[in-house]
Amino acid sequence: MNKKLLLLLTVFMPIILGWNNVSAQISLTGQLRPRAEYRDGYGTLEPKTSKPAGFVSQRARLVFNYKSSRVIFQTSIQDVRVWGQDASSISNADGNKLFLHEAWAELVLSNKKDTSFKKPPVDYLGLKIGRQELVYDDERLLGGFDWQQQGRRHDAVVLKMLDKGFQVDLGAAYNQNTDAVNYNGTYYTPANVPATIKDSKGNLVNTPAGFIPLLNTAGISSKTGSPGFSNPPSSNAASQDYKAFQYLYAAKTFHQTKISGLFFADQFGKYVLDSVKNTAGTDVGYVYGRRFNQTGLNTRYTTGLMLVSPLGNKSPFGISTAFYYQGGHDRDGLSLSAYTSTLALSYQQKLFRFTPGWDYLSGNDAFSTSTTNHRFDPLYGTPHKFWGFMDYFYAGSSSPAGGLSDAYFKIKYLSLNKRFNAGLDYHCFALAQNQKNVAGDAIKKYLGSELDLVGNYSLNKFTMVEAGFCVMAAAQSMEYAKNLTPLSAHLNNVWSYLQINIRPDFFSK
């Protein structure tokens, strides 16, 4: 166990156990989630020169929660690593991936369920401050991305209101790299930038301050979607993190029907393409990248509605639909006009649920001369849930410049004792807009089909075992969509995993 985590347990466990005897509003839960994977084309097509890979990754998490009539407080410490990435005996200089996943407090400003509040104006009013997950609706645009071992969280403040079936949340965040006294301005370098990078001659050099290096010498545009930046931070395949955001979320529940609306504005630091000269002996090389030392921000806004409802009273049919528009300017300052839509119908028959649906995310037409970016970015959601479990799209492995059309059919089985469930999903992927091949001709829009088979079994109330097997049967167009050299990759790819999720509640009998 990590020495820091062991120290925290040693110091705080006796205190927590003592408090628990007095108050039932204190909880301490844990999670250990090792996942073994076999990858032969996960995230992108497997190059013909590559071989399959196997590994085990793991998340260990400890969550402490305290709740009283006036405040809710939660911290979540987690360690994420791959088995064997550290030697069996490490030195004090070796790093680790122990970090704070959550640390927030929610000040209860009003609560009608608590008689100590006199004449509360609404059912509930609270102010949540600190590092936290933002999870709304089906997590299409804002989600915790729990599939990813490191998850997703934000340093933010959220004002939360509940009243008579209405929910209204108003949130904001502001990012900065350092609080150093000699820091000049509020420029933000929006990535987990490596300490060193190789120059154009292959020599190792310290990464310049305020700089996101390129892995090649080409400028990168969100309109073309070409990869190239070292360690981009967003799991939605974007090249830079936000400087700030503000959002308003409102929802109303009518019996089993829920309608919700979102307005989300995020701002990105402006940059210039720059190079830094590096002299190493007789070599004169350059480091190319983006330098974030410009005044002003590029502001993007995303807004839309979602509806989830059964089709009639006690009907086995249901509908889920949404539409979101994206405007303003993208991360690179280009004018932005993009949208996404989704429509899904469900039918519940005893132990089975059948769900046909269609997702559409707009993109750029390679034959258009427009300077406006039409490529929709699904913000900070949980893409693993929607566009195939093999994560070919919007999940950190680049998204197609031409957008995406995903027609799917899902079957879900839930056993009578509810200890076992299984799902079989089929996706038919296609480009939303025309793209070119190396000869300048239009490629076929059909990208390929994916089949995902996943099963879950509950060993006990703390332990869940999950296994999955997925197949991607790609068309030649997928190579262009993934920015691969034509005829360089295998078109039939597979991925499988076995995961055990252990979530003990230390105060539960």
C-alpha positions in Angstrom: 0.0 0.0 0.0 1.2 3.5 -0.7 3.0 5.0 2.3 1.0 8.2 2.2 -2.3 6.3 2.1 -1.2 4.1 5.0 -0.3 7.1 7.0 -3.8 8.7 6.4 -5.5 5.5 7.5 -3.3 5.2 10.6 -4.0 8.7 11.7 -7.7 9.1 10.9 -9.2 5.7 11.2 -9.4 5.7 15.1 -10.9 9.2 15.0 -13.5 8.2 12.3 -14.4 5.0 14.2 -14.9 7.0 17.4 -17.2 9.5 15.7 -19.2 6.8 14.1 -20.3 5.6 17.6 -21.8 9.0 18.2 -23.2 9.9 14.7 -24.7 7.7 12.1 -24.1 10.4 9.5 -20.4 9.5 9.0 -19.5 6.9 6.3 -16.2 5.5 5.1 -16.3 3.4 1.9 -13.5 2.0 -0.3 -13.0 0.7 -3.8 -10.5 -1.7 -5.3 -11.0 -2.1 -9.0 -8.4 -4.1 -10.9 -9.1 -4.6 -14.6 -7.2 -7.0 -16.9 -7.4 -6.1 -20.6 -6.4 -7.7 -23.9 -6.0 -5.0 -26.6 -5.8 -5.8 -30.3 -7.3 -2.6 -31.7 -8.8 -0.8 -28.8 -9.3 3.0 -29.3 -8.0 2.9 -32.9 -7.2 0.4 -35.6 -4.2 -1.9 -34.9 -1.3 -1.1 -37.2 -0.1 -4.1 -39.2 3.4 -3.7 -37.7 2.0 -3.8 -34.1 1.2 -6.8 -31.8 -1.6 -7.3 -29.3 -1.0 -6.1 -25.7 -2.1 -7.3 -22.3 -2.0 -5.5 -18.9 -3.7 -5.0 -15.6 -4.7 -1.5 -14.4 -6.1 -0.7 -11.0 -7.9 2.0 -9.1 -7.9 2.1 -5.2 -10.2 4.7 -3.7 -11.1 5.7 -0.2 -14.2 8.0 0.4 -15.0 9.7 3.6 -18.4 11.5 4.0 -19.8 13.5 6.8 -23.4 14.8 6.8 -25.1 17.1 9.3 -28.0 19.5 9.1 -25.8 22.4 8.1 -22.9 20.9 6.0 -22.1 17.9 3.9 -18.3 17.1 3.6 -16.6 14.6 1.4 -13.1 13.6 0.5 -12.0 10.9 -2.0 -8.4 9.8 -2.2 -7.5 7.5 -5.1 -4.4 5.8 -6.5 -4.4 4.8 -10.2 -1.6 2.6 -11.7 -0.8 -0.3 -14.0 0.5 -3.4 -12.3 4.2 -3.5 -12.6 4.7 0.1 -13.6 6.7 0.5 -10.4 9.6 -1.7 -9.5 9.0 -4.1 -6.5 11.4 -1.8 -4.5 11.3 1.9 -5.4 13.4 4.9 -4.3 12.1 8.0 -2.6 12.6 9.9 -5.9 10.1 7.7 -7.8 6.7 9.2 -8.4 3.2 7.7 -8.0 -0.3 8.4 -9.0 -1.8 9.0 -5.6 -4.0 12.1 -5.8 -7.1 13.8 -4.5 -10.1 12.8 -6.6 -12.7 14.7 -4.6 -12.6 17.2 -1.7 -15.8 19.2 -1.4 -18.1 20.7 1.2 -21.8 21.5 0.6 -23.2 24.2 2.8 -26.9 23.6 3.5 -28.5 27.0 3.3 -32.2 25.9 3.4 -33.9 22.5 3.9 -37.7 22.1 4.5 -37.1 18.5 5.8 -35.1 20.0 8.7 -37.2 21.8 11.3 -34.3 23.8 12.6 -34.7 26.0 9.5 -37.4 28.6 10.0 -39.7 29.3 7.0 -37.3 28.0 4.3 -38.2 29.6 0.9 -37.5 26.4 -1.1 -37.3 22.6 -0.5 -33.5 22.6 -0.5 -30.7 25.2 -1.2 -27.1 24.3 -0.9 -23.6 25.6 -2.0 -21.1 22.9 -3.0 -17.5 24.1 -3.1 -14.3 22.2 -4.0 -13.1 19.3 -6.2 -16.1 17.4 -7.3 -17.7 15.3 -10.1 -20.3 17.0 -12.3 -22.9 14.4 -13.3 -26.1 15.4 -15.1 -28.8 13.4 -17.0 -27.3 10.5 -18.8 -23.8 11.9 -18.6 -23.7 12.7 -22.3 -22.2 16.1 -21.8 -21.3 16.3 -18.1 -20.3 13.1 -16.3 -17.9 11.4 -14.0 -16.4 9.1 -16.7 -16.2 6.3 -14.1 -15.0 3.7 -16.7 -11.7 5.6 -16.9 -9.6 4.5 -13.9 -8.7 8.1 -13.1 -12.3 9.3 -13.6 -13.1 13.0 -14.2 -13.5 15.8 -11.7 -13.6 19.6 -11.6 -12.5 22.3 -9.2 -15.7 24.3 -9.0 -18.5 25.9 -7.0 -22.2 24.9 -7.6 -25.3 26.5 -6.2 -28.0 23.9 -6.0 -31.8 24.3 -5.6 -34.6 21.8 -5.4 -38.3 22.9 -5.1 -41.6 21.2 -6.0 -40.0 18.8 -8.6 -37.7 21.5 -10.1 -33.9 21.3 -10.0 -31.7 24.3 -10.8 -27.9 24.3 -10.5 -25.7 27.2 -11.2 -21.9 26.4 -11.4 -18.6 28.0 -12.2 -14.9 27.1 -12.3 -11.6 29.0 -12.8 -8.2 27.3 -13.6 -4.7 28.5 -12.9 -1.4 26.7 -12.9 0.3 28.2 -9.9 0.0 30.7 -7.0 3.6 31.8 -7.2 4.2 35.4 -6.1 6.2 36.2 -9.2 3.7 34.7 -11.7 2.9 37.2 -14.4 -0.8 37.5 -15.3 -3.4 34.8 -15.4 -2.2 32.8 -18.4 -3.1 29.2 -18.1 -1.2 26.3 -19.8 -4.0 23.9 -20.2 -2.4 20.4 -20.2 -0.4 18.0 -18.1 2.8 19.1 -19.8 5.8 16.8 -19.5 8.9 18.2 -17.8 11.1 17.4 -20.8 10.6 17.0 -24.6 12.8 16.0 -27.6 13.6 18.7 -30.1 13.6 18.3 -33.8 17.0 16.6 -33.7 16.0 14.2 -31.0 17.8 15.9 -28.2 16.1 16.0 -24.7 15.3 19.6 -23.6 13.3 21.1 -20.7 9.8 22.1 -21.8 9.6 25.9 -22.2 7.4 27.7 -19.7 3.8 28.3 -20.8 4.3 25.9 -23.7 2.5 22.8 -25.0 4.9 21.0 -27.2 4.0 19.3 -30.5 5.1 15.7 -31.3 5.6 16.9 -34.8 6.2 20.3 -36.6 2.8 20.7 -38.0 0.2 23.2 -36.6 -2.9 21.5 -35.3 -6.4 22.7 -35.9 -9.6 21.5 -34.1 -11.2 21.9 -37.5 -9.1 19.1 -39.1 -8.8 17.1 -35.9 -5.2 16.0 -36.5 -3.4 14.6 -33.5 0.1 15.7 -32.4 0.1 17.5 -29.0 2.0 15.8 -26.2 -0.4 14.5 -23.5 -3.6 16.4 -24.3 -5.7 16.6 -21.1 -9.3 15.9 -22.3 -10.8 12.5 -22.6 -13.0 13.9 -25.3 -9.9 14.2 -27.6 -9.5 17.9 -27.3 -6.1 19.5 -27.4 -6.5 21.8 -24.3 -8.3 22.2 -21.0 -10.6 25.1 -20.2 -9.5 28.2 -18.4 -13.0 28.7 -16.9 -16.6 27.7 -17.3 -20.1 28.8 -16.1 -23.3 26.8 -16.5 -27.0 26.7 -15.7 -28.8 23.4 -15.5 -32.6 23.2 -14.9 -34.8 20.2 -14.8 -38.5 19.4 -14.0 -39.9 16.0 -13.2 -43.5 15.2 -13.9 -44.3 11.7 -12.5 -42.0 9.5 -14.6 -41.2 12.2 -17.2 -38.2 14.4 -16.9 -37.3 17.4 -19.1 -34.0 19.2 -18.6 -32.1 22.1 -20.1 -28.4 23.1 -20.1 -26.5 26.2 -20.9 -22.8 25.7 -20.6 -20.1 28.3 -21.5 -16.4 27.4 -21.3 -13.5 29.7 -22.1 -10.1 28.7 -23.5 -6.8 30.6 -23.3 -5.4 32.1 -26.5 -2.1 31.0 -27.9 0.5 31.6 -30.7 2.4 28.9 -32.6 6.0 29.3 -31.5 9.4 27.6 -31.6 12.3 27.5 -29.2 15.9 27.0 -30.4 18.0 24.4 -28.7 21.7 24.0 -29.2 23.2 20.6 -28.2 26.9 20.4 -29.2 26.9 20.6 -33.0 23.1 20.0 -33.3 20.7 23.0 -33.6 17.2 21.8 -33.0 13.8 23.4 -32.3 10.9 22.6 -30.0 7.6 23.5 -31.7 4.3 24.1 -29.9 1.6 26.5 -28.6 2.7 29.3 -26.3 -0.1 30.4 -24.0 0.9 34.0 -23.2 -1.9 35.9 -25.0 -4.5 38.2 -23.5 -8.2 37.4 -24.0 -10.2 34.2 -24.1 -12.1 32.1 -26.7 -15.6 31.5 -25.5 -17.7 28.6 -26.5 -21.3 27.9 -25.5 -23.4 24.8 -25.6 -27.1 24.7 -25.0 -30.0 22.3 -25.5 -32.8 20.2 -24.0 -33.3 16.5 -23.1 -36.5 14.6 -22.6 -36.9 11.2 -20.9 -40.4 9.7 -20.6 -42.5 6.5 -20.8 -44.9 6.5 -23.7 -48.1 6.3 -21.7 -49.1 5.3 -18.1 -47.4 2.0 -17.1 -46.4 1.5 -20.7 -43.5 -0.8 -21.6 -42.3 1.7 -24.2 -40.1 4.7 -23.4 -38.4 7.5 -25.2 -35.2 9.5 -24.7 -34.3 12.3 -26.9 -32.1 15.4 -26.9 -30.7 18.2 -29.0 -27.7 20.5 -28.2 -26.3 23.4 -30.2 -22.7 24.6 -29.9 -21.7 28.1 -30.9 -19.3 31.0 -30.2 -15.6 30.2 -30.9 -13.7 26.9 -30.5 -10.4 26.4 -28.6 -8.4 27.7 -31.6 -10.6 30.9 -32.0 -12.5 29.7 -35.1 -16.2 30.5 -35.4 -18.2 27.6 -34.2 -21.6 26.3 -35.3 -22.2 22.6 -34.4 -24.9 20.4 -33.0 -25.7 16.9 -31.8 -29.0 15.0 -31.6 -30.0 11.7 -30.1 -33.2 9.6 -30.2 -33.7 6.3 -28.5 -36.8 4.1 -28.0 -37.0 1.3 -25.4 -39.2 -1.6 -24.9 -39.2 -3.6 -21.6 -40.5 -7.2 -21.9 -40.2 -9.2 -18.6 -36.4 -9.7 -18.2 -35.3 -8.1 -21.5 -35.1 -4.5 -22.6 -34.7 -3.6 -26.3 -33.3 -0.2 -27.3 -32.9 1.0 -30.9 -31.5 4.5 -31.3 -29.5 7.0 -33.3 -26.9 9.6 -32.3 -25.7 12.3 -34.7 -22.7 14.6 -34.0 -22.0 17.2 -36.7 -18.7 17.6 -38.4 -16.8 19.4 -41.1 -17.2 18.8 -44.8 -13.7 18.4 -46.4 -15.0 19.8 -49.7 -16.4 23.0 -48.0 -14.5 26.3 -48.1 -16.2 27.5 -44.9 -13.9 28.8 -42.2 -16.6 28.0 -39.5 -16.0 24.9 -37.4 -19.0 22.5 -37.5 -17.4 19.8 -35.4 -19.4 19.1 -32.2 -17.4 18.4 -29.0 -19.3 16.5 -26.4 -17.8 18.5 -23.5 -16.9 16.7 -20.3 -19.2 13.7 -20.4 -18.8 9.9 -20.3 -18.3 8.9 -24.0 -17.7 5.2 -23.1 -21.4 4.8 -22.4 -22.6 5.9 -25.9 -20.3 5.4 -28.9 -19.1 1.9 -28.5 -17.2 0.3 -25.6 -14.0 0.1 -27.7 -13.7 3.9 -27.4 -13.0 4.8 -31.0 -14.8 8.1 -30.8 -14.6 11.1 -28.4 -12.9 9.1 -25.7 -9.3 10.3 -25.9 -8.3 8.5 -29.1 -9.3 11.4 -31.5 -12.7 12.1 -32.9 -13.4 12.2 -36.6 -13.3 15.7 -38.2 -16.3 14.7 -40.3 -18.5 14.1 -37.3 -20.3 10.9 -36.5 -23.5 9.1 -37.2 -24.2 6.1 -34.9 -27.2 3.9 -35.4 -27.4 1.2 -32.7 -29.5 -1.6 -31.3 -29.0 -2.7 -27.6 -30.4 -5.7 -25.8 -30.2 -5.9 -22.0 -31.0 -8.9 -19.8 -31.6 -8.8 -16.1 -32.0 -12.1 -14.1 -34.9 -12.6 -11.7 -32.6 -12.5 -8.6 -30.9 -9.4 -10.1 -27.5 -10.8 -9.4 -26.6 -11.3 -13.1 -27.2 -9.0 -16.1 -25.8 -9.0 -19.6 -25.9 -6.7 -22.6 -25.3 -7.0 -26.3 -24.9 -3.8 -28.3 -24.5 -3.3 -32.0 -23.3 0.0 -33.5 -23.2 1.0 -37.2 -20.8 4.0 -37.5 -20.6 6.4 -40.4 -19.2 9.9 -41.0 -21.7 12.8 -40.7 -19.9 14.8 -43.5 -17.8 14.0 -46.5 -14.0 13.4 -46.1 -11.2 13.1 -48.7 -8.7 10.4 -49.4 -5.0 11.1 -50.3 -6.1 11.6 -53.9 -8.6 14.2 -53.0 -11.6 12.1 -53.7 -14.6 11.5 -51.4 -14.3 8.4 -49.2 -17.3 6.3 -48.3 -19.1 7.5 -45.2 -19.5 4.0 -43.7 -16.8 3.5 -41.0 -17.6 0.1 -39.6 -19.6 -1.9 -37.2 -19.0 -2.8 -33.5 -20.4 -5.6 -31.4 -20.1 -5.3 -27.6 -21.0 -8.2 -25.3 -20.8 -7.5 -21.5 -21.9 -9.4 -18.5 -22.0 -8.6 -14.7 -22.4 -10.9 -11.8 -22.8 -9.8 -8.1 -20.8 -12.1 -5.8 -22.1 -10.2 -2.7 -23.3 -6.7 -1.8 -19.7 -5.4 -2.0 -18.3 -7.3 -5.0 -19.2 -7.2 -8.7 -17.4 -9.2 -11.5 -17.6 -7.9 -15.0 -16.4 -9.3 -18.3 -16.6 -8.0 -21.8 -15.7 -9.0 -25.4 -15.9 -6.5 -28.2 -15.3 -6.7 -32.0 -14.7 -3.8 -34.5 -15.2 -4.7 -38.1 -14.0 -1.5 -39.8 -14.2 -0.3 -43.4 -11.3 1.3 -45.2 -12.7 4.7 -44.4 -11.9 4.2 -40.7 -8.2 4.7 -41.5 -8.9 8.1 -42.9 -11.1 9.0 -39.9 -8.4 7.9 -37.5 -5.6 9.8 -39.4 -3.8 6.5 -40.3 -1.8 5.8 -43.4 -4.0 4.0 -45.9 -3.6 0.2 -45.9 -1.4 0.3 -42.8 -3.9 -1.2 -40.3 -5.9 -4.3 -39.6 -9.6 -3.6 -40.2 -10.8 -6.4 -37.9 -10.0 -5.6 -34.3 -10.9 -7.1 -30.9 -10.8 -6.1 -27.2 -11.7 -8.0 -24.1 -11.5 -7.4 -20.3 -12.2 -8.9 -17.0 -12.8 -6.6 -14.0 -13.6 -7.1 -10.3 -15.1 -4.2 -8.5 -14.9 -4.4 -4.7 -16.6 -1.6 -2.8 -16.7 -2.2 1.0 -18.6 -0.1 3.4 -16.4 -0.2 6.5 -19.3 0.7 8.9 -21.8 -1.8 7.4 -22.4 -5.2 9.0 
